[in-house]
Amino acid sequence: MHPLLRRSFFCLALLAAFPFAACGPQEKAGGGPYEVVATVEMIADIAREVAGDRAVVNGIIGEGVDPHLYKPTSTDVKALQAADLIFYNGLMLEGKMSDVLVRLAGSGKKVFAVTEAILDDSDYVISDESEHYDPHVWMDVRGWKKAVAVVERALCEFDPAHADSYQENAAAYQESLTRLDDYARTAIASIPEAQRVLVTAHDAFHYLSRAYGIEVRGVQGISTESEAGVKDIETLVSFLVERKIPAVFVESSVSDKNVRALLEGAAAKGHRVVIGGELYSDAMGPADTYEGTYIGMIDHNVTTITRALGGTAPEKGFQEKLSVAPGS
């Protein structure tokens, strides 16, 4: 069986074994909202938007932390055990948390993979030559909207008394995501075609590439657990020089060592390359900032990429909310 089909079967079997609850309290017996825990903040942000004030939502893996390498602490495990609902990405993003999630699901905890709906379409999910799944689905806003639907359904079935509220919140959020998707498409298309190439620390942007028509290259593979060799860097340096690419990008949750090696290598061959800015790949921006929301994260990335590569985008993003002008 193809690994993607095996993974699909696992997710579906998990959900079938522990289905959505037919009912669930909106408030705990002692009063107060119910608790939702998400592995990464991109998912926590969906839950906050859909649940509103009816749930306390916490993310485990925060700003600047690489989920590929993250190992859950005892505090994380306690938070997961105390949660009423747990949402995770899947596609092996949380590789080192998988055992914990499986054990919790096996104990009867309500555990949901937000990529469940995406896995229904085996042609959508990207994998590399080793058939490792690319979990960075959130880089395609249209694809990530399917994750919103998974969270909406889970909350409605857990707390049916307030299903109308969750559906209304989800619909409003989906409209905002549609506007974000339109902006990303228009902004990236404004980059001169010869320069429409995104070079980053690791391969986290293939869904963005396919959705918005920009070529992507990463020093490392889909997972940051892979190591970049000298040959990988030399190949990318030659590519930058031949294509006259003006800028490359660092990532907030990945070391910039390999990216800076590209700059040095290109300079040695007489081609100047600059760092076009820092992108949010596996984690969002600081908490309590616009960039610390999913919409702000993508707005920042698209605006930073577009402006650094010669395209046209508002200095502070499509909502004029970016706290720091990209590239400044």
HELIX and SHEET records of a PDB file:
HELIX    1   1 PRO A    3  ALA A   17  1                                  15    
HELIX    2   2 GLU A   41  ALA A   51  1                                  11    
HELIX    3   3 GLY A   52  ARG A   54  5                                   3    
HELIX    4   4 SER A   74  ALA A   82  1                                   9    
HELIX    5   5 GLY A   95  MET A   97  5                                   3    
HELIX    6   6 SER A   98  GLY A  106  1                                   9    
HELIX    7   7 GLU A  116  LEU A  119  1                                   4    
HELIX    8   8 VAL A  137  MET A  139  5                                   3    
HELIX    9   9 VAL A  141  PHE A  158  1                                  18    
HELIX   10  10 PRO A  160  HIS A  162  5                                   3    
HELIX   11  11 ALA A  163  ALA A  189  1                                  27    
HELIX   12  12 GLU A  193  GLN A  195  5                                   3    
HELIX   13  13 HIS A  206  TYR A  212  1                                   7    
HELIX   14  14 VAL A  230  ARG A  243  1                                  14    
HELIX   15  15 LYS A  257  ALA A  268  1                                  12    
HELIX   16  16 TYR A  290  GLY A  292  5                                   3    
HELIX   17  17 TYR A  294  ALA A  308  1                                  15    
SHEET    1   A 4 ALA A  55  ILE A  61  0                                        
SHEET    2   A 4 TYR A  34  VAL A  40  1                                        
SHEET    3   A 4 LEU A  85  TYR A  88  1                                        
SHEET    4   A 4 LYS A 110  ALA A 113  1                                        
SHEET    1   B 2 VAL A 197  HIS A 202  0                                        
SHEET    2   B 2 GLU A 215  GLN A 220  1                                        
SHEET    1   C 2 ALA A 247  GLU A 251  0                                        
SHEET    2   C 2 VAL A 274  LEU A 279  1                                        
END                                                                             
